[in-house]
Amino acid sequence: MGRDINIIQTPVFIIIFLFLFVSLFLFTLKRGKTQSNKILGFLFLCYGLWIWDIYATFYLYDSYPYLAYIFNNLLWLIGPGLLFYTYSVIYNNYPFRKKDLLHLIPFFLMFFLSIVSFHIQSTEFKRTFLDHAINDKSIFNWGSSAIILIHVLTYIIISFIAIINYQRALTNILSNDTKIRVSWLKFMLIGSFLIFFSLISIVLNQYFNWHQKMPVESTYLLVLLLLIFITSILFKSMKQPEIFMGLTVEQVKINNNKGENSLPKEISNRYAEKLNEYMNLEKPYLDPDLTLPELAERLDIKVKDLSQVINYNFGLRFFDYINKYRIQEAKLLIENPPDPKMTILEIMYQVGFNSKSSFNTSFKKFIGMTPSEVKIRSRNVRNV
């Protein structure tokens, strides 16, 4: 890498500043989930310090070698940090346990090795070691970067699995999808990986001479654009009302249980009849915020038992079971509206839907036609 830093210096310092600024913002933010904010703030702090470490490796550590191999160990905390952040968002007051400390073993191991192999050595040894590390193109150097990249990618995959389980559990608890959407959290994970990959490419650039084909400045620009994009998503999410309901770990495990129905058949059928009768007479599905625990309380049935009845007797998750009733009600109103001027959108809200896309998807799923097609067909029938 060349020593001319005039072009590279400005974007690097901007990136570092933005990371540290967002980190400070999250540490001091009182709104939303403070646990999630602090974890995400720590992640951005790690990114900022790592970028500083990459910059200092080529431009400062030769003069101040004792500062090297401090911040780079934070790389081993990014993967666990992303996982813990995911848990803190999707779970209601995620309880950190002693076994979670096992995720920190690579960090402490590398921190100890850096002390033994570098920090306790002489200044001359440090300079020689750093010069060798910067210019060495052996498989050890670029291979270690690949290992860290795989380490982070593994945690991102685990985080995605946790999100999928969370969404599956919510469909058995909530009756609308407003609080089920976690696309921004998925995008946060993908964006974090892209940032991480971009920064790793800067390191690999030194070993493979990619800068001859792709100027290193373009890599820094890519990182800056990714950071701005993710930061904008972050600020947008912080300004919105609470997005996630939050589940306990036990709720996720129960609602993702794929075992057989534990209720005796006679009791299960009796509960199913009681549920059907209540749904037809009281129409609780018209409440857009209806949840499984609320419905179970009204029926005086345990939440777990009611969940199994809906899953096994009707072959549906709670989300689809409630929406099926809503769609049937919507179809009746479209075919025989109490007011001829009543729009499909008004009907959508009246039957308990909050999302037009969810309404149209469910309507097509259970009726086989769109609401507009049903309206046109019913109008043609009346005109015959």
C-alpha positions in Angstrom: 0.0 0.0 0.0 1.4 3.4 -0.9 2.3 6.0 1.7 0.4 8.8 0.0 -2.5 9.3 2.4 -3.9 12.6 1.1 -6.8 10.9 -0.8 -7.4 8.1 1.7 -7.1 10.1 4.9 -10.4 12.1 4.7 -12.8 9.2 4.1 -11.1 7.1 6.7 -11.5 9.8 9.4 -15.1 10.4 8.3 -15.8 6.7 8.7 -14.2 6.5 12.1 -16.1 9.6 13.3 -19.5 8.3 12.1 -18.9 4.9 13.8 -17.9 6.5 17.1 -20.7 9.2 16.8 -23.4 6.5 16.3 -21.9 4.4 19.1 -22.1 7.4 21.5 -25.7 8.1 20.3 -26.8 4.6 21.1 -25.0 4.4 24.5 -26.9 7.6 25.6 -30.3 6.9 23.9 -33.0 6.5 26.5 -35.8 5.5 24.1 -36.5 2.0 22.9 -34.7 -1.1 24.2 -31.7 0.1 26.1 -30.1 -3.3 26.2 -30.3 -3.5 22.3 -29.1 0.0 21.9 -26.0 -0.6 24.1 -25.1 -3.8 22.3 -25.4 -2.2 18.9 -23.4 0.8 20.2 -20.7 -1.5 21.3 -20.7 -3.1 17.8 -20.3 0.3 16.1 -17.5 1.1 18.6 -15.7 -2.1 17.6 -16.0 -1.2 13.9 -14.7 2.3 14.5 -11.7 1.2 16.5 -10.9 -1.6 14.0 -10.9 0.9 11.1 -8.5 3.1 13.1 -6.3 0.0 13.7 -6.2 -0.7 10.0 -5.2 2.9 9.3 -2.6 3.0 12.1 -1.1 -0.3 11.0 0.3 1.3 7.9 0.8 4.9 9.1 1.4 5.0 12.8 2.5 1.7 14.4 6.0 1.9 12.9 6.5 5.0 15.2 4.4 3.8 18.1 4.6 0.0 18.0 3.4 -0.5 21.5 -0.1 0.6 20.3 -0.4 -2.3 17.9 -2.4 -5.5 18.4 -4.9 -4.0 20.8 -8.0 -3.0 18.9 -7.7 -5.8 16.2 -8.7 -8.3 18.9 -12.1 -6.7 18.9 -12.8 -8.5 15.7 -13.6 -11.7 17.6 -16.4 -9.9 19.5 -18.3 -8.7 16.4 -19.9 -12.1 15.6 -21.1 -12.7 19.2 -22.1 -9.0 19.4 -24.4 -9.4 16.3 -25.9 -12.6 17.8 -26.5 -10.9 21.2 -28.0 -7.9 19.5 -30.4 -10.1 17.6 -31.4 -11.9 20.8 -31.9 -8.6 22.6 -34.2 -7.3 19.9 -36.4 -10.4 19.3 -36.6 -11.5 22.9 -38.3 -9.7 25.8 -35.5 -8.9 28.2 -33.2 -11.6 27.0 -31.5 -13.1 30.0 -27.7 -13.4 29.5 -26.4 -16.6 31.0 -23.1 -17.8 32.1 -22.8 -20.1 29.1 -23.0 -17.1 26.9 -19.5 -16.3 28.0 -18.2 -19.2 25.9 -18.7 -17.0 22.9 -16.0 -14.7 24.2 -13.3 -17.5 24.4 -11.7 -16.6 21.0 -11.4 -13.0 22.0 -9.7 -13.7 25.3 -7.5 -16.4 23.7 -6.2 -14.0 21.0 -5.8 -11.2 23.6 -3.6 -13.4 25.7 -1.6 -14.5 22.7 -1.0 -10.9 21.6 0.4 -10.1 25.1 2.7 -13.1 25.2 3.9 -12.9 21.6 4.0 -9.2 21.1 3.4 -6.8 24.0 6.0 -8.1 26.4 8.7 -8.1 23.8 11.2 -5.3 23.1 10.4 -2.3 21.0 12.8 -3.4 18.3 11.1 -6.8 18.2 7.7 -5.1 17.8 8.9 -3.0 14.9 10.4 -6.1 13.1 7.3 -8.1 13.8 5.0 -5.4 12.4 7.1 -4.9 9.3 7.0 -8.7 8.7 3.2 -8.7 9.3 2.5 -5.9 6.9 4.7 -7.2 4.0 4.4 -10.9 4.5 2.2 -12.5 1.9 2.2 -16.0 3.5 -1.0 -18.1 3.8 -0.9 -17.4 7.6 -1.6 -13.7 7.2 -4.4 -13.8 4.7 -5.7 -17.1 6.1 -6.2 -15.5 9.5 -8.4 -12.9 7.8 -10.4 -15.6 6.1 -10.9 -17.4 9.5 -12.3 -14.2 11.1 -14.6 -13.7 8.2 -15.9 -17.2 8.5 -16.3 -16.6 12.2 -18.5 -13.6 11.7 -20.5 -15.2 8.9 -21.3 -18.2 11.1 -22.7 -15.9 13.8 -24.8 -14.1 11.1 -26.3 -17.4 10.0 -27.1 -18.3 13.6 -28.7 -14.9 14.0 -30.9 -15.5 10.9 -32.0 -18.9 12.2 -33.0 -17.1 15.5 -35.0 -14.6 13.5 -36.8 -17.3 11.5 -37.8 -19.1 14.7 -39.0 -15.8 16.2 -41.2 -15.1 13.2 -42.6 -18.6 13.2 -43.4 -18.3 16.9 -45.1 -15.0 16.4 -47.5 -16.4 13.8 -48.8 -18.6 16.6 -49.3 -15.7 19.0 -50.2 -12.6 16.9 -53.1 -12.1 14.5 -51.5 -9.4 12.4 -48.1 -9.1 10.8 -47.3 -5.5 11.9 -45.0 -6.8 14.6 -43.7 -9.8 12.8 -41.7 -7.9 10.2 -38.0 -8.0 10.9 -36.7 -7.1 7.5 -34.8 -4.1 8.8 -33.0 -6.4 11.4 -32.1 -8.9 8.6 -30.8 -6.0 6.5 -28.8 -4.8 9.5 -27.1 -8.2 9.7 -26.4 -8.3 5.9 -25.2 -4.7 6.0 -22.9 -5.5 8.9 -21.4 -8.5 7.0 -20.9 -6.3 3.9 -19.0 -3.7 6.0 -17.0 -6.5 7.6 -16.2 -8.1 4.2 -15.2 -4.7 2.8 -12.8 -4.0 5.6 -11.3 -7.5 5.4 -10.8 -6.8 1.6 -8.6 -3.9 2.6 -6.4 -6.2 4.5 -6.3 -8.8 1.8 -5.6 -6.1 -0.7 -2.1 -5.8 0.8 -1.4 -9.5 0.2 -2.8 -10.0 -3.2 -2.0 -6.6 -4.7 -5.6 -6.0 -5.7 -4.9 -2.2 -5.6 -3.3 -2.6 -9.0 -6.7 -3.4 -10.5 -9.0 -1.8 -7.9 -7.7 1.3 -6.1 -7.9 1.0 -2.3 -9.7 4.4 -2.3 -12.8 2.7 -3.9 -12.9 0.2 -1.0 -13.0 3.0 1.6 -15.7 4.7 -0.4 -17.7 1.5 -0.5 -17.4 1.2 3.3 -18.5 4.8 3.8 -21.6 4.3 1.6 -22.5 1.1 3.5 -22.1 2.8 6.8 -24.3 5.8 5.8 -26.9 3.4 4.5 -27.0 1.3 7.7 -26.9 4.3 9.9 -29.9 5.8 8.1 -31.8 2.5 8.7 -30.8 2.6 12.3 -32.0 6.2 12.9 -35.2 5.4 11.1 -35.9 2.4 13.3 -35.1 4.4 16.4 -37.6 7.1 15.5 -40.4 4.6 14.9 -42.7 3.2 17.6 -41.7 -0.1 19.2 -41.5 -2.6 16.3 -41.1 -5.8 18.2 -43.3 -7.4 20.7 -40.6 -9.5 22.2 -40.9 -13.1 23.3 -39.4 -15.2 26.0 -37.0 -17.9 25.1 -39.6 -20.5 26.4 -42.3 -19.1 24.1 -40.2 -19.5 21.1 -39.3 -23.1 22.0 -43.0 -23.9 22.7 -44.3 -22.4 19.5 -41.7 -24.1 17.4 -42.4 -27.5 18.9 -43.0 -30.0 16.1 -44.1 -32.9 18.3 -47.4 -34.6 18.5 -50.5 -33.1 20.1 -50.2 -33.8 23.8 -53.9 -33.2 24.5 -56.2 -36.2 24.6 -58.4 -36.4 21.5 -61.7 -35.9 23.5 -60.4 -32.8 25.2 -58.9 -31.4 22.0 -62.2 -31.8 20.1 -64.1 -30.2 23.0 -61.8 -27.2 23.0 -62.1 -27.0 19.2 -65.9 -26.8 19.4 -65.7 -24.2 22.1 -63.4 -22.2 20.0 -65.5 -22.4 16.9 -68.6 -21.4 18.8 -66.9 -18.4 20.4 -65.4 -17.2 17.1 -68.8 -17.3 15.3 -70.8 -15.7 18.1 -68.4 -13.1 19.5 -66.2 -12.4 16.4 -63.0 -11.6 18.4 -61.1 -11.7 15.1 -62.4 -8.2 14.4 -59.9 -6.9 17.0 -56.7 -6.2 14.9 -54.5 -6.6 18.0 -55.9 -10.0 19.1 -53.3 -12.3 20.5 -53.3 -16.0 21.4 -52.9 -15.3 25.2 -55.9 -12.9 25.1 -58.1 -15.4 23.3 -57.0 -18.2 25.6 -57.9 -16.1 28.6 -61.4 -15.4 27.2 -62.0 -19.1 26.6 -60.4 -20.1 29.9 -58.0 -22.5 28.1 -54.3 -22.7 28.7 -52.3 -20.9 26.0 -50.3 -24.0 25.1 -53.4 -26.1 24.8 -55.2 -23.6 22.6 -52.2 -23.3 20.4 -52.2 -27.1 19.9 -55.9 -27.2 19.2 -55.5 -24.6 16.4 -52.3 -26.3 15.1 -53.6 -29.9 15.1 -57.4 -29.7 14.9 -57.5 -27.0 12.2 -54.0 -27.4 10.7 -53.3 -23.7 10.9 -51.1 -21.4 12.9 -52.8 -18.8 15.0 -52.0 -16.0 12.5 -53.7 -17.9 9.6 -56.5 -19.2 11.7 -57.7 -15.7 12.7 -57.1 -14.3 9.2 -59.3 -17.0 7.7 -62.2 -15.7 9.7 -61.4 -12.1 8.8 -61.3 -13.0 5.1 -64.6 -14.8 5.3 -66.1 -11.7 7.0 -64.5 -9.4 4.4 -65.9 -11.5 1.5 -69.4 -11.2 2.9 -69.1 -7.4 3.3 -67.7 -7.1 -0.3 -70.6 -9.1 -1.7 -73.2 -7.5 0.4 -71.9 -4.1 1.7 -74.1 -2.3 4.3 -73.2 0.9 2.4 -72.8 0.8 -1.4 -70.1 3.5 -1.1 -68.0 1.3 1.3 -64.6 0.7 -0.2 -62.4 -2.4 0.0 -59.9 -0.5 2.2 -62.6 0.4 4.7 -63.7 -3.3 4.8 -60.1 -4.3 5.3 -59.8 -2.2 8.5 -63.2 -3.2 9.7 -62.4 -6.9 9.7 -59.2 -6.4 11.6 -56.4 -6.0 9.0 -53.8 -3.3 9.3 -51.8 -4.1 6.2 -53.1 -4.0 2.6 -50.5 -6.4 1.4 -51.3 -8.9 4.1 -55.0 -8.5 3.4 -54.6 -9.1 -0.3 -52.2 -12.1 0.2 -54.6 -13.7 2.7 -57.6 -13.1 0.6 -56.0 -14.7 -2.4 -54.9 -17.6 -0.2 -58.3 -18.4 1.3 -60.7 -17.3 -1.5 -58.6 -17.9 -4.6 -59.4 -14.4 -6.0 -58.4 -10.8 -5.2 -60.9 -8.6 -3.3 -61.4 -6.5 -6.5 -62.3 -9.6 -8.5 -64.9 -10.7 -5.9 -66.4 -7.2 -5.9 -66.6 -7.1 -9.7 -68.2 -10.6 -9.8 -70.7 -9.8 -7.1 -71.7 -6.6 -8.9 -72.2 -8.5 -12.1 -74.4 -11.0 -10.3 -76.6 -8.3 -8.9 -77.0 -6.6 -12.3 -78.1 -9.8 -14.0 
